[in-house]
Amino acid sequence: MIRALAYTAGKTQAVADEEIAAAIAGRARNGFLWVHLEGERGSPLLEELPVELPPTVERALTATETRPRCEPFETGVLVNLRAPPTEGNQPGHDPLMSVRLWAEKGLLLSVAFRPSPVISDAETQFAAGALIDPGDVIIAIASAAAERLDEDVAALGDRLDDIECTVDQSTPFSE
């Protein structure tokens, strides 16, 4: 599935599938475009878009195994984030999913193999006109992921504190 949202002259609008290629080509004069690819078909859809991506970026956007990262390039920045999936923790799936992002002037490409509420949250903010450039969207996605994971991270911290309390303080761990 592919979705695109445009921000032009202070207004937001959804871009029809058949108009995405033209919107990408005209983004330099028309504001900001966010194209989101979702599902296992992300790789072929990415290849159909009229975007010149560095080979490293193209591989990173379609990789099945990813780690969080942020890497600047001459023409943009690659960001990989982890977020909770919409369907929750399913057996056989990683409890977190990857949201892969490429940002350059006037364009944000995001790729996710599974749906996530953090994307829906950002799309809602975008439609309301609150996100007007690629950095705004990346921050919205990262903030929503952190907010949704906050309780889990706090619980892990509490568990770690409990484990630390059981360690004998007189035991040397290094000499």
C-alpha positions in Angstrom: 0.0 0.0 0.0 1.2 3.5 -0.8 -0.2 6.8 0.7 1.0 10.3 0.0 0.2 13.6 1.7 1.2 17.0 0.5 1.7 20.3 2.2 1.5 23.2 -0.2 0.9 26.9 0.4 -0.3 26.3 4.0 -2.7 23.5 3.1 -2.6 19.8 3.4 -4.1 17.2 1.0 -4.0 13.6 0.2 -2.4 12.7 -3.1 -4.1 10.1 -5.3 -2.0 7.0 -6.1 -1.8 7.9 -9.8 -0.6 11.4 -9.0 2.3 10.5 -6.7 5.0 10.4 -9.3 4.0 13.8 -10.6 3.9 15.2 -7.1 7.4 13.9 -6.4 8.7 15.5 -9.6 7.1 18.8 -8.8 8.0 18.9 -5.1 10.7 21.5 -5.4 8.2 24.2 -6.4 5.2 22.8 -4.6 6.2 22.5 -0.9 6.5 19.2 0.9 5.4 15.7 0.1 5.3 12.7 2.4 5.1 9.3 0.7 4.5 6.3 3.0 4.9 2.7 1.7 3.5 0.0 3.9 3.6 -3.8 3.6 5.9 -6.4 2.2 5.5 -4.8 -1.3 7.4 -1.7 -0.2 10.5 -2.6 -2.2 8.8 -2.8 -5.7 6.8 0.3 -5.0 9.9 2.2 -4.0 11.5 1.3 -7.3 8.6 2.7 -9.2 9.0 6.2 -7.6 10.9 8.8 -9.6 13.4 9.4 -6.8 17.2 9.2 -7.0 18.3 7.5 -3.9 21.9 6.6 -2.9 22.2 2.8 -3.2 22.9 2.5 0.6 19.7 4.3 1.3 17.6 2.2 -1.1 19.0 -1.0 0.6 18.3 0.4 4.0 14.7 1.4 3.2 13.9 -2.2 2.0 16.1 -4.2 4.4 14.2 -6.9 6.4 16.5 -6.6 9.4 17.2 -3.1 10.7 18.6 -1.4 13.7 17.8 2.1 14.9 20.2 4.6 13.2 20.5 8.1 11.8 22.9 8.7 9.0 23.4 11.9 7.1 24.1 11.9 3.4 25.0 14.7 1.0 21.3 14.9 -0.3 19.4 13.9 2.8 19.2 11.8 6.0 18.4 8.2 6.6 16.6 7.4 9.9 15.5 4.0 11.2 13.2 4.0 14.2 11.5 1.2 16.2 7.9 1.5 17.0 5.1 -0.7 18.3 3.0 -2.4 15.6 -0.8 -1.9 15.3 -1.5 -5.5 15.9 0.5 -5.8 19.1 3.1 -8.5 19.9 2.2 -11.4 17.6 3.8 -14.8 18.0 6.8 -15.1 15.6 7.1 -11.4 15.2 9.5 -8.9 16.8 7.5 -6.9 19.5 8.7 -3.8 17.7 8.7 -2.9 14.0 11.0 -0.7 11.9 9.9 2.6 10.4 12.5 3.5 7.8 12.7 7.1 6.7 14.5 9.1 4.0 14.3 12.8 4.3 15.5 15.4 1.7 14.4 18.9 0.8 10.7 18.8 0.1 10.3 15.0 0.4 9.9 12.3 3.1 9.8 8.7 2.2 8.7 6.3 4.9 8.7 2.5 4.7 7.1 0.1 7.2 6.4 -3.6 6.6 3.6 -3.6 9.2 1.2 -0.9 10.2 1.9 1.2 13.3 -0.3 3.6 15.2 2.7 6.1 15.2 2.2 6.5 11.5 -1.5 7.1 11.9 -0.8 9.6 14.7 1.6 11.5 12.4 -0.8 11.4 9.5 -3.5 12.9 11.7 -1.1 15.7 12.7 -0.1 16.2 9.1 -3.7 16.5 7.9 -4.3 19.1 10.6 -1.5 21.2 9.2 0.8 20.7 12.3 3.6 19.1 10.3 5.0 21.1 7.5 8.4 19.6 6.7 10.2 16.3 6.9 11.8 17.0 10.2 8.4 17.7 11.8 7.1 14.3 10.6 10.2 12.4 11.9 9.9 14.1 15.3 6.2 13.3 15.4 6.9 9.6 14.6 9.7 9.4 17.1 7.7 11.2 19.9 4.7 9.0 19.3 6.8 5.8 19.5 8.5 7.0 22.7 5.2 7.9 24.2 3.6 4.5 23.4 6.7 2.6 24.7 7.2 4.7 27.8 5.3 2.3 30.2 7.2 -0.7 28.8 10.6 1.0 29.2 9.7 2.1 32.7 8.7 -1.4 33.6 12.0 -2.8 32.2 13.9 -0.2 34.3 12.0 -1.3 37.4 12.8 -4.9 36.7 16.5 -4.0 36.3 16.4 -2.1 39.6 15.0 -5.2 41.3 17.7 -7.4 39.8 20.4 -4.9 40.9 19.1 -5.1 44.5 19.6 -8.9 44.6 23.2 -8.7 43.6 25.6 -9.1 46.6 27.3 -5.7 46.9 30.5 -7.4 48.2 30.9 -9.5 45.0 33.8 -8.1 42.9 32.9 -7.9 39.2 36.3 -6.7 38.1 39.7 -6.3 39.5 
